[in-house]
Amino acid sequence: MHRSSNIEMGKSAPCSTSVTWDNVISIDEWLKLQPVETWKKKFDESGYLVVENLISEEDLKHYRDIYNRMLCGTIDASTHRHDLGNITERKTESENICQIMWPSIYVENLNQGPIHLRGLAVAKVILGDDAAFDFDMLIAKMPFTNTETPWHQDESYWPDMPDKRAASCWVAIDDSCPENGCMWFGDKRVTNVFPHRPAREGCHVLTCDWSEDRGIPISLKAGSATFHHGLTLHYSRGNSVDKNRRAYIVNFRPQSMVDFERQKGFDHGKEGVTGVIAHGKTHEAIAVSKE
């Protein structure tokens, strides 16, 4: 069993449940099985990286169980839950796009599982040894919700930081494809933040000018992941088919920049998003509109 980690959560809400990670190989053993020498070059050249089979089928059972309990409310994450797809009318009884910030504060040892620990190991390769955990979230597009996440760059939402290194690890909890909302990335790496605007008047979700004909869809098998930089253009279609599209996202950046954010009071909605969303504030205040 593998439990070593430098992921620190800090003060958080009391955990309502726990998970135990049995028979998980060590990070060093896992890395020996990976094409580590190719990762940084691919990430630097395109702005994103695909890592196949980041977690196993056995690990997926744990994540799916926890995910489903949060979605149905057995684990009450309502303080950190909202509709990321509020840019359009609700299509079903559930949210257009269900987003839950900071799921790891609700489940003891969730941040000691392979998504966080292997994600951090990849981040240290592509960003540097000073990479550290920043925040995590769940984003679910359930069947026939058919609401897109518009083209954007994550950095457009963040405070201006002196060190721009960052990586978002997007793990497919279900098989993802264009029809149910897989990730699309821009067909070239860009080095600047494009002008962004609200996707709808009064909405905190931002978008910029880009389109599918300049994008690359990344279909993933469940358990595989993408890592993308804060400047990388990305988007996903709505889920137009009868199958789930659940993703677990963990963000990493240099520890000094995590400290920089917190000193500015920027914690990616750790204190909760309900009241802030209701008052129409932007991601600059709560950091909740990123996939």
N, C-alpha and C positions, 0 to 999 in steps of 0.2 A: 504493500500500500504506500502511496506517495502523498506526503502532506507538506513538504517544505515549500515555502513561498515567501516573497517579500511584499506581497500585496497587503496593504494596510487599509482598513476600511474607516478607521477613526470612529467618532461617536455616531451612533445610528439608532434608529427605532428598534425596539425589542424584536428579536426574531420570533416568529410564531411557529416555526417548524424547523427541522434540520435534515441534512442529507449526509450519508456516509459514502465515501468513495473507496470501494474495495477493489483490489486487483488492478490498480492503475499503475502502469510502469513509470519509472522515474523520468524526469525531464531529460536527463542525459541519455538514457536508453532510447527514449522516443526520438530525440534529435539525431541519433546515429542512423535511424531508419529514413531520414528525410534528406531531400536534395538541398541542404542548407546553403551550399556554395552558390546556388543559382538565385536565391531569394532576393538579395539586396539589389543585384543588377536588374532583375525584372521589375522590382518595385520602383527603383530610381528611373528607369527608362519609360515606364508606362503610367506610373502613379498608382498602380494597384498590383496585387499579387493574389494568385489562387493557390490555396493549400488544400489538397485533397485529403479527405479522411482525417480532419483535425481531431475528431472524436469518434469513438467506436459505436457500434450499434447498441452495445450494452450501456454505454454512457448516455446515449440518446433516450433510453427508457427513463432514466432519472430526470433528464431535462424536460421531456414531454410530460411526465407526471406533474412536476412542479409548475410548468407552464400552464397546463390545463387547470390546475387548482387555482392559479391566479386569475385566469380568464373567467372561470365560473364563480369566483368569489370565495371559495373555501379558504384560500389564503387571501385575506382582505388587503389588497394593495390600492384601495380607492384613492388614498391621499396622493398617490403618484401616478394615477391612471387618467388618461384623457383620450379624446378622439383627434388623432393627428390628421384625419381626413375631413376635418370640418370646413374644408374649402368648398364643399358641395353638399347638397342635400343628402341625408342619411338614406342608404340604399336598402338596409335590412334592419332587424331589431337590434343588432349589435353595432358597435362603432364601425365607421367606414374603414378606419385604420386604428386598431387599438395599440396604444403605446403605454408602457409601464416603465417609468424611470426607477433606477436603483432597485431592481428585484433582489439583489444580493443582500440588502438589509433586512429582508423578510425571511430568509432561509439561512440558518446557521450552517457554515461550511460550504455554502454555494460558491463563494469566491475561492475556495480551495479545490474546485473541480477542474477538469481538463480544459474547459473553455478559457478560464482565466489564466491558468498556469501555462498551458501551451501557447495561448495567445500572447502572453508576456514574453515567452521564450522567442517566439517569432519576432515580436516587436524589438527585442534587444538585438536581433540580427539585422533587421532592416533600418532601425533608427539609431541604435547605439546602446551600450551597456547601461546608460542612465535612464532608459525607458522605464516607466512605472504606470501602474493602474491609475486611471482618472475617474471613469464612471462606467456604468453599464445600463442596459435597457432591453426591453422586449418590444418588438414591433410585429403585430399580427395582422395579416390580411386574410380574413375568413372567406369562405366560398361566396361568390357572387356579390361581394361588396364593391368590386369594380371601381376603385378610386385610386388614381395614380398618385405617386409621390413625385412632385415636379422636379425638373432639373435644377440642381443647385450645387454649391460648394460648401462644405461644412465650415470652412474658415470664415465664410461671410457672417456666421452666427456668433463667432467667438470673440473675446476681447483681443485687442491687438497685442500680441506677445512677441518679445524679442527673439525667441527661438521658435520657429514654425514647424519643427518636426512633430509629426503626429500620425497615428495609424488607428483606423477603426476596423476592428475585426468583426465581420458580419458572418455569423454561423447559421447555415440552413438547418433548421430543426425538422423541416419537411423537404422533400425534393422540390426544387424551385426551377421554374421555366418561365419564358415570357408570358405565357397565358395566366399564370397565377401570381406573377409579380416578382420575378427574379431581378437581381441588380443589373443595371446597364451602366457602363462607364463611357466617358468621352473617348473618341477615337485618337486623341492625341493628348499628351501631357501639357498642361498649361502652367505658367509660373506666376500668374497674377490672379487676384480676385476680380471676377466680373461684376458689373453693376447688378444688384439684386433688388427685387421689389416684392411686396406682399402678393401671394398667389391669389388672394381675394381681399378686397378692402376690409380693413379691421381685423384681418387674420394674421397670426404670428408666423405662419409658414411662408417662407421666401422662395422665389424662383428667379431664374436668369434665362437668357436667350441661348438655347441649345435645342437639338432635336434628335429623334431616333436615327435619322439618316446619317448622323455624325456620331453614332453610338455603337457600342458592342454589347450584346446581351451575354450574361454569364450564367448559364444554367448550372445548377449544382445538385449533386446527390446529397441527401440528408447526412449531416455530419461533416461535410466539407465547408470551406470558408473562403471569403475574400478579405483582403486587407487593403484599405485605400487611404491615401494621403488627404489632408484637409483641403488641398486645392483641387483635388480630382473631381471633375464633373461627373455627376451620377444621378440616377433616376430609376423608378420602377413603375411598370404599368399596374393597373388595378387587377384584382383577382376576378377573372371572368368565368372561372370553371368551378366544378364541384369538388375541390380539394383544398386543404389548408395551405397557407403559406406563413409559417411562423419563423421568425428569426431572433436570435440572441446576439446582441451587439455589445462589444466591450471596447472602450477607447483607451489608448495608451499615448503618453507623451513624456518628455523628460520630467523627472521628479521636480526639478527647479521650476518648471512651468506649471505643474500642478500646484506647487506652493504659491506661485505668482497669482494664479486664478483665485485660490482660496483667500489670499490676502486682500483681493479686490471684492471679496464676498460672492464670487462666482463658483457655485457648487453644482451646476447642472441639475437643479431642481431637487436636491437632496432633502430639503425641508418640506417638499411637497409642491405640487403644481396646480392644485384645484383652484385656489383663490386667485393665483396669478393669471392663469388662463382666462378665468371669468372676467378679469379686468382688462383683457386684451393686450397685456404686455408682451414684448417680443422675446425671442430667444436670448437676446443680450442680457435679459434679466433672469431667465430660467433655464435656458439651454435644453429645450425639449423637442426641437423640430429637425432632427438629423437622422438619416438612415444610411 
